């Protein structure tokens, strides 16, 4: 892949894998990488924009309690900020991104919100049990669960995916969602909402993320089956399939040369900042979506349509 780029508000030429195309796209970030998953937001350049200052809450989630896994950074942080603006209290389980988590907590408290941080490994049953136990101890209830935490690793072919990587990707992305949802369910009442994060890659089959795509396909199936299972209890279960958003997962996954072109193959020819997904989280968490369940909300700039 070849590309020419400059920074600022200019646009750039992109040459696709299937032949030379004339496609101009906006670069969100220059080449960069991080050594460990799921990545640290404070190390990114430019920093992701997680809050839209023009977004004004209207009490859609007043007094609700939301658990948002991976809410320390990226899309989870954007969801947490929007939920707080709408009146919710948030619980943020995260792995080891302590600075990001504390920065998020400080931001939430500056907004007048409440935030409980819990560090641990989402792929273990014991941590999922701890999350629920401490949430109930602190806030006495759970109204919203956002299964956002995940990992992804770039590999050129299936043969390069070792057993350890496959197991880890499955356990974080699928087992963690399963364990935590199972622990949360006894505490959910009529009107509760579960939001799972799948990916646009599950719908076009990203060839360098085979194990990750496998987990994201599983999340779609889990969402649809659980939605039918819980529908008569008036507990809604939906999923969001984001396209390319500038989050720590990107520099922690891709080779640095790929970063400037991420998002270029969408119809809008750009990637997005996390704040652009925040209203979708609010919609699915609130009564605005009272007749919506078992759905996958596609927010991808037109990368996949239909």
RODO-2510 file (C-alpha; in nm, 4 decimals, decimal comma):
residues 306
     n   res          X          Y          Z
     1     x     0,0000     0,0000     0,0000
     2     x     0,1287     0,3436    -0,0917
     3     x     0,0039     0,6747     0,0343
     4     x     0,1089     1,0375     0,0515
     5     x    -0,0032     1,2444     0,3450
     6     x     0,0394     1,5637     0,5409
     7     x    -0,1267     1,6632     0,8636
     8     x    -0,3829     1,9245     0,9457
     9     x    -0,7117     1,9580     0,7621
    10     x    -0,5808     1,8485     0,4251
    11     x    -0,6765     1,5396     0,2309
    12     x    -0,4597     1,2597     0,0972
    13     x    -0,4206     1,0148    -0,1870
    14     x    -0,4860     0,6459    -0,1188
    15     x    -0,3845     0,3539    -0,3381
    16     x    -0,5897     0,0438    -0,2598
    17     x    -0,4878    -0,3201    -0,2578
    18     x    -0,6910    -0,4091    -0,5681
    19     x    -0,5372    -0,1550    -0,8014
    20     x    -0,4710     0,2152    -0,8085
    21     x    -0,7698     0,4214    -0,7025
    22     x    -0,8127     0,7929    -0,6789
    23     x    -0,9533     0,8261    -0,3305
    24     x    -0,8989     1,1168    -0,0985
    25     x    -0,9325     1,0629     0,2721
    26     x    -0,8753     1,2435     0,5960
    27     x    -0,6038     1,1059     0,8244
    28     x    -0,6810     1,1079     1,1931
    29     x    -0,3341     1,0067     1,3063
    30     x     0,0220     0,9547     1,1835
    31     x     0,2124     0,6271     1,2049
    32     x     0,2446     0,4985     1,5609
    33     x     0,2306     0,1781     1,7591
    34     x     0,2081     0,0457     2,1127
    35     x     0,3616    -0,2733     2,2435
    36     x     0,0760    -0,4102     2,4553
    37     x    -0,2983    -0,4687     2,4337
    38     x    -0,5450    -0,3162     2,4899
    39     x    -0,3376     0,0039     2,4616
    40     x    -0,3046     0,3286     2,6541
    41     x    -0,4973     0,6378     2,5476
    42     x    -0,2601     0,8837     2,7131
    43     x     0,0209     0,7660     2,4812
    44     x    -0,1734     0,8328     2,1604
    45     x    -0,1062     1,1231     1,9245
    46     x    -0,3372     1,2942     1,8616
    47     x    -0,5483     1,2156     2,1655
    48     x    -0,8920     1,0697     2,0896
    49     x    -1,1799     1,3143     2,1259
    50     x    -1,4165     1,1413     2,3684
    51     x    -1,6525     1,4252     2,4622
    52     x    -1,8541     1,6600     2,2460
    53     x    -1,8791     1,9843     2,4465
    54     x    -2,2002     2,0692     2,2610
    55     x    -2,3700     1,7510     2,3854
    56     x    -2,6220     1,8438     2,6523
    57     x    -2,7861     1,5727     2,8575
    58     x    -3,1600     1,5757     2,9194
    59     x    -3,1936     1,3256     3,2032
    60     x    -3,2519     1,0228     2,9809
    61     x    -3,0541     0,8026     3,2221
    62     x    -3,1281     0,9847     3,5468
    63     x    -3,0381     0,7711     3,8504
    64     x    -2,9502     0,4705     3,6323
    65     x    -2,6458     0,2576     3,7152
    66     x    -2,4344     0,1412     3,4223
    67     x    -2,1440    -0,1034     3,4065
    68     x    -1,9172    -0,0254     3,1101
    69     x    -1,6292    -0,2686     3,0629
    70     x    -1,3214    -0,1010     2,9190
    71     x    -1,4734     0,2360     3,0027
    72     x    -1,1347     0,3762     3,0961
    73     x    -1,0597     0,4775     2,7351
    74     x    -1,1734     0,4661     2,3741
    75     x    -1,5377     0,3972     2,2956
    76     x    -1,6081     0,2935     2,6531
    77     x    -1,4843     0,6267     2,7855
    78     x    -1,7062     0,8138     2,5375
    79     x    -2,0054     0,6065     2,6498
    80     x    -1,9277     0,6695     3,0168
    81     x    -1,9060     1,0463     2,9681
    82     x    -2,2337     1,0595     2,7748
    83     x    -2,4101     0,8399     3,0310
    84     x    -2,2954     1,0679     3,3129
    85     x    -2,4186     1,3728     3,1223
    86     x    -2,7558     1,1961     3,1020
    87     x    -2,7635     1,1422     3,4789
    88     x    -2,6243     0,7901     3,5213
    89     x    -2,3725     0,6583     3,7707
    90     x    -2,1029     0,4445     3,6078
    91     x    -1,8902     0,1476     3,7045
    92     x    -1,5779     0,1002     3,4936
    93     x    -1,4033    -0,2368     3,5015
    94     x    -1,0682    -0,2155     3,3220
    95     x    -0,7511    -0,4219     3,2846
    96     x    -0,4293    -0,2334     3,3713
    97     x    -0,4711     0,1125     3,2163
    98     x    -0,4557     0,2860     3,5552
    99     x    -0,3686     0,6356     3,4311
   100     x    -0,6429     0,6316     3,1678
   101     x    -0,8931     0,5016     3,4216
   102     x    -0,8113     0,7673     3,6777
   103     x    -0,8171     1,0405     3,4123
   104     x    -1,1655     0,9242     3,3139
   105     x    -1,2807     0,9185     3,6767
   106     x    -1,1494     1,2712     3,7313
   107     x    -1,3288     1,3945     3,4179
   108     x    -1,6541     1,2356     3,5324
   109     x    -1,6261     1,3870     3,8776
   110     x    -1,5601     1,7280     3,7249
   111     x    -1,8958     1,6876     3,5495
   112     x    -2,0558     1,6185     3,8869
   113     x    -2,0911     1,2448     3,8238
   114     x    -2,0060     0,9312     4,0197
   115     x    -1,7647     0,6634     3,8984
   116     x    -1,6421     0,3383     4,0504
   117     x    -1,3185     0,1957     3,9057
   118     x    -1,2410    -0,1775     3,9252
   119     x    -0,9161    -0,3214     3,7898
   120     x    -0,8926    -0,6865     3,6865
   121     x    -0,9132    -0,9482     3,4128
   122     x    -1,2586    -0,9559     3,2536
   123     x    -1,1936    -1,3047     3,1143
   124     x    -1,2121    -1,4594     3,4627
   125     x    -1,5333    -1,5532     3,6405
   126     x    -1,4008    -1,4310     3,9723
   127     x    -1,3481    -1,0753     3,8471
   128     x    -1,6925    -1,0695     3,6864
   129     x    -1,8416    -1,1776     4,0186
   130     x    -1,6417    -0,9036     4,1926
   131     x    -1,7704    -0,6409     3,9488
   132     x    -2,1321    -0,7242     4,0254
   133     x    -2,0764    -0,7594     4,3995
   134     x    -1,9031    -0,4218     4,4312
   135     x    -2,1548    -0,2492     4,2050
   136     x    -2,4422    -0,3673     4,4224
   137     x    -2,2542    -0,2718     4,7389
   138     x    -2,1895     0,0787     4,6041
   139     x    -2,5066     0,1617     4,4100
   140     x    -2,7586    -0,1111     4,5144
   141     x    -2,8727    -0,1868     4,1591
   142     x    -2,7743    -0,2357     3,7933
   143     x    -2,9761    -0,0937     3,5030
   144     x    -2,7371    -0,1013     3,2063
   145     x    -2,4561    -0,3322     3,1016
   146     x    -2,2173    -0,2369     2,8211
   147     x    -1,9898    -0,5242     2,7163
   148     x    -1,7242    -0,3141     2,5489
   149     x    -1,3849    -0,4554     2,6551
   150     x    -1,1904    -0,6444     2,3897
   151     x    -0,8571    -0,7207     2,2271
   152     x    -0,7457    -0,7699     1,8671
   153     x    -0,4166    -0,8853     1,7160
   154     x    -0,3049    -0,8419     1,3557
   155     x    -0,1857    -1,1611     1,1845
   156     x    -0,1385    -1,2093     0,8104
   157     x    -0,2706    -1,5658     0,8009
   158     x    -0,4438    -1,8296     1,0107
   159     x    -0,1209    -2,0283     1,0530
   160     x     0,0321    -1,7352     1,2435
   161     x    -0,2393    -1,7382     1,5101
   162     x    -0,0971    -1,9417     1,7959
   163     x    -0,3150    -2,1306     2,0427
   164     x    -0,2339    -1,8814     2,3168
   165     x    -0,3479    -1,5837     2,1072
   166     x    -0,6671    -1,7576     1,9985
   167     x    -0,7508    -1,8568     2,3560
   168     x    -0,6811    -1,5072     2,4887
   169     x    -0,8899    -1,3336     2,2212
   170     x    -1,1811    -1,5703     2,2778
   171     x    -1,1648    -1,5431     2,6557
   172     x    -1,1503    -1,1638     2,6697
   173     x    -1,3994    -1,0918     2,3916
   174     x    -1,6502    -1,3761     2,4414
   175     x    -1,6011    -1,5439     2,7779
   176     x    -1,5805    -1,2101     2,9570
   177     x    -1,9070    -1,0958     2,8005
   178     x    -2,0736    -1,4276     2,8859
   179     x    -1,9515    -1,4421     3,2462
   180     x    -2,0388    -1,0817     3,3277
   181     x    -2,3799    -1,0902     3,1607
   182     x    -2,4670    -1,4070     3,3501
   183     x    -2,3659    -1,2453     3,6794
   184     x    -2,5575    -0,9259     3,6056
   185     x    -2,8838    -1,0821     3,4883
   186     x    -3,0329    -1,1627     3,8307
   187     x    -3,0107    -0,7922     3,9161
   188     x    -3,1726    -0,6552     3,5998
   189     x    -3,5358    -0,5471     3,6109
   190     x    -3,7915    -0,4572     3,3468
   191     x    -3,6597    -0,1744     3,1309
   192     x    -3,2941    -0,2731     3,1644
   193     x    -3,0605    -0,2649     2,8666
   194     x    -2,7622    -0,4744     2,7595
   195     x    -2,5350    -0,3364     2,4862
   196     x    -2,2676    -0,5573     2,3285
   197     x    -1,9841    -0,4362     2,1069
   198     x    -1,9375    -0,6297     1,7855
   199     x    -1,7507    -0,4803     1,4857
   200     x    -1,7813    -0,3854     1,1217
   201     x    -1,5113    -0,6469     1,0613
   202     x    -1,7630    -0,9225     1,1345
   203     x    -1,9635    -0,8073     0,8321
   204     x    -1,6873    -0,7824     0,5723
   205     x    -1,4397    -1,0361     0,7110
   206     x    -1,1151    -0,8479     0,7856
   207     x    -0,8491    -1,0956     0,6632
   208     x    -0,5829    -0,9913     0,9154
   209     x    -0,8080    -1,0259     1,2210
   210     x    -0,9431    -1,3796     1,1810
   211     x    -0,9712    -1,4688     1,5488
   212     x    -1,1047    -1,1252     1,6411
   213     x    -1,3678    -1,1422     1,3654
   214     x    -1,4673    -1,4859     1,4927
   215     x    -1,5385    -1,3400     1,8369
   216     x    -1,7313    -1,0476     1,6932
   217     x    -1,9505    -1,2853     1,4920
   218     x    -2,0169    -1,4780     1,8126
   219     x    -2,1242    -1,1550     1,9814
   220     x    -2,3863    -1,0968     1,7099
   221     x    -2,5293    -1,4442     1,7683
   222     x    -2,5220    -1,4014     2,1456
   223     x    -2,7030    -1,0685     2,1152
   224     x    -2,9830    -1,2049     1,8999
   225     x    -3,0401    -1,5207     2,1041
   226     x    -3,0317    -1,3423     2,4397
   227     x    -3,2640    -1,0713     2,3078
   228     x    -3,5309    -1,3314     2,2281
   229     x    -3,4695    -1,5054     2,5588
   230     x    -3,5237    -1,1873     2,7630
   231     x    -3,7807    -1,0036     2,5507
   232     x    -4,0849    -1,0926     2,7614
   233     x    -3,9006    -0,9704     3,0707
   234     x    -3,8670    -0,6326     2,8949
   235     x    -3,4883    -0,6510     2,9084
   236     x    -3,3501    -0,5304     2,5775
   237     x    -3,0289    -0,6676     2,4239
   238     x    -2,8651    -0,4929     2,1291
   239     x    -2,5235    -0,4578     1,9716
   240     x    -2,3184    -0,1846     1,8095
   241     x    -2,0868    -0,2605     1,5175
   242     x    -1,8409     0,0305     1,4994
   243     x    -1,6224     0,1006     1,2003
   244     x    -1,2783     0,2554     1,2477
   245     x    -1,2665     0,4764     1,5539
   246     x    -0,9461     0,6295     1,6882
   247     x    -0,9010     0,4308     2,0103
   248     x    -0,6023     0,2699     2,1858
   249     x    -0,6888    -0,0638     2,0278
   250     x    -0,5692     0,0628     1,6884
   251     x    -0,2018     0,1476     1,7588
   252     x    -0,1846    -0,1535     1,9919
   253     x    -0,2940    -0,3853     1,7081
   254     x    -0,1864    -0,2669     1,3654
   255     x     0,1613    -0,2192     1,2240
   256     x     0,2340     0,1521     1,2393
   257     x     0,2318     0,1958     0,8593
   258     x    -0,1367     0,1020     0,8456
   259     x    -0,2557     0,3657     1,0930
   260     x    -0,2871     0,6610     0,8496
   261     x    -0,5095     0,4632     0,6112
   262     x    -0,7535     0,3185     0,8645
   263     x    -1,1061     0,4287     0,7787
   264     x    -1,0120     0,5198     0,4211
   265     x    -1,2245     0,2421     0,2718
   266     x    -1,5493     0,3749     0,4190
   267     x    -1,7887     0,5675     0,1945
   268     x    -1,7132     0,8800     0,3979
   269     x    -1,3397     0,8182     0,3456
   270     x    -1,2464     0,8828     0,7076
   271     x    -1,2257     0,7303     1,0487
   272     x    -1,4054     0,8758     1,3492
   273     x    -1,3467     0,9976     1,7010
   274     x    -1,5101     0,8150     1,9951
   275     x    -1,7540     1,0962     2,0770
   276     x    -1,9286     1,0273     1,7461
   277     x    -2,0488     0,6915     1,8794
   278     x    -2,1626     0,8185     2,2206
   279     x    -2,5218     0,9089     2,1182
   280     x    -2,5739     0,5544     1,9896
   281     x    -2,4878     0,4173     2,3332
   282     x    -2,7335     0,6621     2,4917
   283     x    -3,0072     0,5680     2,2462
   284     x    -2,9759     0,1963     2,3184
   285     x    -2,9466     0,2475     2,6945
   286     x    -3,2478     0,4775     2,7241
   287     x    -3,6223     0,4510     2,6733
   288     x    -3,5751     0,6109     2,3318
   289     x    -3,5154     0,2544     2,2083
   290     x    -3,7961     0,0915     2,4087
   291     x    -3,9109    -0,1148     2,1057
   292     x    -3,5617    -0,2077     1,9858
   293     x    -3,4072    -0,5438     2,0711
   294     x    -3,1886    -0,8005     1,8971
   295     x    -3,0512    -0,5364     1,6614
   296     x    -2,7029    -0,4464     1,5432
   297     x    -2,6505    -0,0725     1,5029
   298     x    -2,3981    -0,0028     1,2264
   299     x    -2,1910     0,3126     1,2800
   300     x    -1,9133     0,2888     1,0238
   301     x    -1,9194     0,5823     0,7821
   302     x    -2,0691     0,3602     0,5114
   303     x    -1,7948     0,0975     0,5111
   304     x    -2,0628    -0,1730     0,5222
   305     x    -2,4219    -0,1040     0,4168
   306     x    -2,7396    -0,3101     0,4359
***
